[in-house]
């Protein structure tokens, strides 16, 4: 005699016993996929309306199902919805609650639908929504950077290559570089949303359905551009997850680079900026410390976000068509990545908005290490018609002499300079300080204050117009 008393009532018809506790623990995803609750209800309502429209279920049953789903949604939002691990996932939890609410009619909601196309639809809806949040947060960070750049369009600081002082730049120019990077990050997220915006709903387990459904109707109701064209692809593809996580990982690298610079700028070796006390922490043993923990955590989380992408790539790399339970492993790294990139963006916006530049220290640092040597070489080319390689050699020799005499370029005697080329005039001193150096960098995309002020203004207008 087969015991059918306590098996999973959603799928246990052919089973003679309950799942083991071990299987339940490994198989259950309710601890993390509960966050798909709202989109699952939305998709179920759209599916039910379509079933009624196509006369697959009665109007009366559809109204009962939809009313029940709406009651469950309210219950969940109030925190009164009890989740059951035995029911495995959020989809089964909702359907079970619906059955308790309206009876056997609840079973009709799953007509012409599988959990395979259901979860694929829910995940697309959820990621689309979170991607829009990320896009908005990127815009806010861009605005903070562009505003700070506009305030510091003529603030001089050293530019670096190989972490060695290279040439003077403006702080505004430096900050606008990240605005540009973030613009590309935002473009990737927007493009990703365009590609994921197709509906898997109605694809069934893998082969479609024999019911006369209208997939265009559910697609439109859920804000998708169109139904996916192949049912196998619809239920098994997760490239929309990979693309989202790839875009997040790239963005996190940009944030990590900026976080590293904030950490450096706050250090005693630089002392270029200050952060308010409420965005820093202290030491449990060293009372004098003021630590940039927020920036360090942004830097650290980039590794976590890159790791989430790698996790998903490895999960996907060996999967045959169509659905395999491995795909349940897409949720935790995806949810973690979405949550943490939002935290990183918000943290960075707060630091940029509240940081105060130490203008005096930056200006002094910009004048060290012969940072205007390239300007000297350019002057020789422009005024004496010397080939740049020759000018480069002469300038290197002048720098070497300054090092020997322990003086700066603008402290060298004109008569000594004439020994390198008798045509050199006192006009050369007009380009040997940091401020005059940046003023001369007027090429498109250059660091001149005029350029920076214009670029910051254009970005602020563009970001305002995006709303």
C-alpha positions in Angstrom: 0.0 0.0 0.0 1.5 3.3 -1.1 1.6 6.0 1.7 0.6 9.3 0.1 -0.1 11.2 3.3 2.7 13.7 3.6 4.6 13.9 0.3 5.0 17.3 -1.4 1.5 18.0 -2.6 2.7 20.2 -5.5 4.7 17.4 -7.3 4.6 14.3 -5.2 2.0 12.2 -7.0 4.4 9.5 -8.2 6.5 9.4 -5.0 5.9 7.0 -2.2 7.7 8.8 0.6 8.8 12.2 1.7 12.1 13.8 0.7 14.9 13.2 3.2 15.8 16.1 5.5 19.1 16.3 3.7 17.5 16.7 0.3 15.1 19.3 1.7 17.9 21.3 3.1 20.0 21.2 -0.1 17.0 21.5 -2.4 15.2 24.4 -0.7 15.8 27.9 -1.9 13.2 29.8 0.1 15.8 31.3 2.4 16.9 33.5 -0.5 14.4 33.4 -3.3 11.7 34.9 -1.1 12.7 38.3 -2.5 11.1 37.2 -5.8 7.7 37.4 -4.0 6.4 40.6 -5.5 7.4 39.8 -9.1 6.1 36.3 -8.8 2.7 37.6 -7.8 2.8 40.1 -10.7 3.7 37.4 -13.2 1.0 35.1 -11.9 -1.7 37.8 -12.2 -0.6 38.5 -15.8 -0.7 34.7 -16.5 -4.1 34.3 -14.9 -5.6 37.2 -16.9 -4.2 35.7 -20.1 -5.7 32.3 -19.3 -9.1 33.8 -18.8 -8.8 35.9 -22.0 -8.0 32.8 -24.0 -10.9 30.9 -22.3 -8.5 28.3 -20.8 -10.0 29.1 -17.3 -13.3 30.8 -16.5 -13.6 34.5 -15.7 -14.9 33.6 -12.3 -11.9 31.4 -11.5 -9.5 34.1 -12.7 -11.1 36.8 -10.6 -10.9 34.5 -7.6 -7.2 33.7 -8.2 -6.2 37.3 -8.8 -8.1 38.5 -5.7 -6.3 35.8 -3.6 -2.9 36.7 -5.0 -3.5 40.4 -4.1 -4.5 39.4 -0.6 -1.4 37.3 -0.2 0.8 40.2 -1.5 -0.6 42.5 1.2 -0.1 39.8 3.8 3.5 39.4 2.7 4.2 43.1 2.8 2.9 43.3 6.3 5.2 40.6 7.4 2.4 38.1 8.1 3.3 35.5 5.4 4.8 32.3 6.9 7.4 30.7 4.6 7.7 26.9 4.6 11.0 25.2 3.8 9.2 22.0 2.9 7.5 23.9 0.0 11.0 24.5 -1.4 10.7 27.9 -3.0 8.7 31.1 -3.1 6.7 29.9 -6.1 5.3 26.9 -4.3 4.8 28.9 -1.1 2.6 31.4 -2.9 0.6 28.7 -4.7 0.1 26.8 -1.4 -1.1 29.9 0.4 -3.4 30.6 -2.5 -4.8 27.1 -2.2 -5.5 27.6 1.5 -7.2 31.0 0.7 -9.4 30.0 -2.3 -9.4 26.2 -2.4 -8.8 23.9 -5.4 -9.3 26.8 -7.8 -5.8 27.9 -6.9 -4.5 24.9 -8.9 -5.6 26.5 -12.1 -3.0 29.2 -11.9 -0.3 26.8 -13.0 -2.1 25.8 -16.2 0.2 26.1 -19.2 3.1 27.1 -17.0 6.1 25.3 -15.4 8.3 26.4 -12.6 11.0 26.6 -15.2 9.5 29.4 -17.2 8.0 30.9 -14.0 11.4 31.3 -12.3 13.0 32.5 -15.5 10.4 35.2 -15.8 10.6 36.2 -12.2 14.3 36.6 -12.3 14.2 38.7 -15.4 11.6 41.0 -13.8 13.6 41.3 -10.6 16.9 41.9 -12.3 15.4 44.5 -14.6 14.0 46.4 -11.6 17.3 46.2 -9.7 19.2 47.3 -12.8 17.1 50.5 -13.0 18.0 51.1 -9.3 21.7 50.7 -10.1 21.4 53.0 -13.1 19.8 55.7 -10.9 22.6 55.3 -8.3 25.3 55.6 -10.9 23.7 58.8 -12.1 23.7 60.2 -8.5 27.4 59.3 -8.2 28.1 61.0 -11.5 26.3 64.1 -10.3 28.3 64.2 -7.1 31.5 63.8 -9.0 30.6 66.4 -11.6 29.5 68.9 -8.9 32.7 68.5 -7.0 34.6 68.8 -10.3 32.8 72.1 -11.0 33.7 73.4 -7.6 37.4 72.4 -8.1 37.8 73.2 -11.8 41.0 75.2 -11.1 42.2 73.3 -8.0 45.7 72.1 -8.9 46.9 68.6 -8.0 49.6 66.3 -9.2 48.7 63.8 -11.9 50.5 60.4 -11.7 51.8 57.7 -13.9 53.3 54.6 -12.2 52.3 56.3 -9.0 55.1 58.8 -9.6 54.4 62.5 -10.0 53.9 63.1 -13.7 52.3 66.4 -14.7 50.0 68.9 -12.9 46.3 68.5 -13.5 43.2 69.9 -11.9 41.2 68.0 -9.3 38.1 68.6 -11.4 39.7 66.9 -14.4 40.6 63.9 -12.2 37.0 63.5 -10.9 35.5 63.9 -14.4 37.5 60.9 -15.5 35.3 58.8 -13.2 32.2 60.4 -14.5 33.2 59.2 -18.0 33.9 55.6 -16.7 30.6 55.5 -14.9 28.8 56.7 -18.0 30.1 53.5 -19.8 29.0 51.5 -16.7 25.6 52.9 -17.0 25.4 52.3 -20.7 26.3 48.6 -20.1 23.4 48.3 -17.6 21.0 50.0 -20.0 22.0 47.7 -22.8 21.7 44.7 -20.5 18.2 45.7 -19.6 17.3 46.0 -23.3 18.6 42.4 -24.0 17.0 40.8 -21.0 13.6 42.4 -21.7 12.1 39.4 -23.4 9.5 37.1 -21.7 10.1 33.4 -21.1 6.5 33.0 -19.7 4.5 30.4 -21.6 7.5 28.4 -22.6 6.6 25.6 -20.1 9.1 23.2 -18.8 11.1 23.3 -22.1 8.8 22.6 -25.1 6.0 25.1 -25.0 2.4 24.1 -24.3 -0.5 22.7 -26.2 -2.9 25.2 -24.6 -4.0 28.1 -26.8 -2.2 30.7 -24.8 -1.3 34.3 -25.9 2.3 35.0 -25.0 2.2 38.4 -26.5 -0.5 39.4 -24.0 1.5 38.3 -20.9 4.7 39.8 -22.4 3.0 43.2 -22.8 1.4 43.1 -19.4 4.7 42.6 -17.7 6.5 45.3 -19.7 8.6 43.0 -21.8 9.3 43.9 -25.5 8.3 40.5 -26.8 8.1 36.8 -25.9 11.3 34.8 -26.3 11.4 33.0 -29.6 12.6 29.5 -28.4 11.2 27.7 -25.4 14.5 25.8 -24.8 16.4 29.0 -24.7 13.8 30.7 -22.6 14.0 28.4 -19.7 17.7 27.5 -19.7 19.5 30.7 -20.6 21.1 32.8 -17.9 23.2 35.1 -20.0 21.1 38.0 -18.8 22.4 37.2 -15.3 26.0 36.9 -16.6 25.7 40.2 -18.4 24.3 42.0 -15.4 27.0 40.6 -13.1 29.7 41.3 -15.7 28.5 45.0 -15.8 28.4 45.1 -12.0 31.9 43.6 -11.8 33.3 46.2 -14.2 31.6 49.0 -12.3 32.9 47.7 -9.0 36.5 47.8 -10.4 36.0 51.5 -11.3 34.6 52.2 -7.8 37.5 50.3 -6.3 40.0 52.4 -8.1 38.3 55.6 -6.9 38.2 54.1 -3.4 41.9 53.4 -3.5 42.6 57.0 -4.5 40.4 58.3 -1.6 42.4 56.1 0.8 45.7 57.4 -0.6 44.5 61.0 -0.5 43.5 60.7 3.1 46.8 59.2 4.2 49.6 61.2 5.8 51.8 60.8 2.7 49.3 62.7 0.7 46.9 64.6 2.9 44.9 65.9 -0.1 41.4 65.6 1.3 39.4 65.4 4.6 36.3 63.2 5.2 33.9 64.0 8.0 34.0 62.0 11.2 30.7 60.3 10.4 32.2 58.6 7.3 35.3 57.3 9.0 36.0 55.1 12.0 38.5 55.0 14.9 40.8 52.4 16.4 40.1 50.4 19.5 43.7 50.9 20.7 45.1 53.9 18.9 43.0 57.0 19.9 44.5 59.2 17.2 43.4 57.1 14.2 40.8 58.2 11.7 40.3 55.3 9.3 38.8 55.3 5.8 36.8 52.1 6.4 34.0 53.0 4.0 36.4 53.4 1.1 38.3 50.3 2.1 35.0 48.3 2.1 34.1 49.5 -1.3 37.5 48.5 -2.5 37.2 45.1 -0.8 33.7 44.4 -2.1 34.9 44.5 -5.7 36.6 41.2 -5.1 33.3 39.8 -3.8 31.4 41.1 -6.9 34.0 39.8 -9.3 33.7 36.4 -7.4 30.0 36.4 -8.0 30.5 36.7 -11.7 33.1 33.9 -11.7 30.7 31.7 -9.7 27.9 32.1 -12.3 30.2 31.5 -15.2 31.4 28.2 -13.7 27.8 27.2 -12.9 26.8 27.7 -16.5 29.8 26.4 -18.4 28.8 22.7 -18.4 25.0 22.7 -18.4 23.2 20.9 -21.3 19.7 22.0 -22.4 17.3 22.7 -20.9 16.7 23.2 -17.2 19.0 21.7 -14.5 18.8 22.2 -10.8 22.2 23.8 -11.0 20.4 26.9 -12.1 19.1 27.4 -8.6 22.6 28.5 -7.8 22.1 31.6 -9.8 20.1 33.3 -7.1 22.5 33.9 -4.2 25.4 35.4 -6.1 23.0 37.5 -8.2 21.1 38.8 -5.2 24.4 39.5 -3.4 25.9 41.3 -6.3 22.8 43.5 -6.8 22.7 44.4 -3.1 26.4 45.2 -2.8 26.9 47.2 -5.9 24.0 49.5 -4.7 25.7 49.8 -1.3 29.1 50.6 -3.0 27.5 53.3 -5.2 25.7 54.9 -2.3 28.8 54.8 -0.1 30.9 56.4 -2.8 28.4 59.2 -3.5 28.4 60.0 0.2 32.2 60.2 0.4 32.5 62.4 -2.8 29.7 64.8 -1.7 31.3 65.3 1.8 35.1 65.2 1.0 36.9 68.5 1.4 40.1 69.1 -0.7 43.2 70.4 1.0 44.0 72.8 -1.8 47.3 74.0 -0.4 48.8 70.5 0.0 47.7 69.5 -3.5 49.1 72.6 -5.1 52.5 72.1 -3.4 52.6 68.4 -4.3 51.8 69.3 -8.0 54.9 71.5 -8.1 57.3 68.7 -6.9 59.3 66.2 -8.8 59.9 68.4 -11.8 56.2 68.0 -12.9 56.5 70.7 -15.5 59.4 69.1 -17.3 57.2 68.1 -20.2 56.1 71.7 -20.5 59.8 72.7 -20.8 60.4 70.2 -23.6 57.2 71.4 -25.4 58.5 75.0 -25.1 61.8 74.1 -26.8 59.8 72.4 -29.6 57.3 75.2 -30.0 59.8 78.2 -29.7 63.1 76.8 -30.9 61.8 74.3 -33.5 63.8 71.5 -31.9 62.6 68.0 -32.7 60.8 66.6 -29.7 63.3 63.8 -29.0 66.1 66.3 -28.9 64.0 68.5 -26.6 63.3 65.5 -24.4 67.1 64.8 -24.1 67.9 68.5 -23.3 65.1 68.6 -20.7 66.4 65.4 -19.1 69.8 66.9 -18.8 68.4 70.1 -17.2 66.4 68.0 -14.7 69.6 66.0 -13.8 71.4 69.3 -13.2 68.6 70.5 -11.0 68.7 67.3 -8.9 72.5 67.8 -8.6 72.0 71.4 -7.4 68.9 70.6 -5.3 66.8 73.2 -7.0 63.5 73.2 -8.9 63.1 73.9 -12.6 61.8 77.5 -12.0 64.8 78.2 -9.7 67.5 77.5 -12.3 69.5 80.5 -13.6 68.8 81.6 -17.2 72.5 81.7 -18.0 72.8 78.0 -17.1 69.8 77.2 -19.4 71.5 79.1 -22.2 74.4 76.6 -22.0 72.0 74.0 -23.2 70.8 76.2 -26.1 71.7 79.9 -26.4 68.3 80.7 -27.9 66.5 80.0 -24.6 65.0 83.2 -23.3 63.4 84.3 -20.0 60.0 83.5 -21.5 60.6 79.9 -20.6 59.9 80.6 -17.0 56.3 81.5 -17.9 55.5 77.8 -18.2 57.5 76.3 -15.4 54.9 76.5 -12.6 52.0 74.1 -12.1 49.2 76.6 -12.5 50.5 77.9 -15.8 51.1 74.3 -17.0 47.4 73.3 -16.6 46.1 76.5 -18.1 48.0 75.6 -21.3 46.5 72.2 -21.6 43.6 73.4 -23.8 43.4 70.5 -26.2 40.0 68.7 -26.4 39.7 66.5 -23.3 42.7 68.4 -21.6 43.0 69.5 -18.0 42.8 73.3 -18.5 40.4 74.9 -16.0 38.4 76.3 -18.9 37.9 72.8 -20.3 37.1 71.3 -16.9 34.5 74.0 -16.0 32.8 73.5 -19.4 32.9 69.7 -19.2 31.5 69.7 -15.6 28.7 72.0 -16.6 27.8 69.9 -19.6 27.7 66.7 -17.5 25.5 68.3 -14.9 23.1 69.5 -17.6 23.1 66.0 -19.2 22.4 64.3 -15.9 19.6 66.7 -15.1 18.0 66.1 -18.6 18.1 62.3 -18.0 15.5 62.5 -15.3 
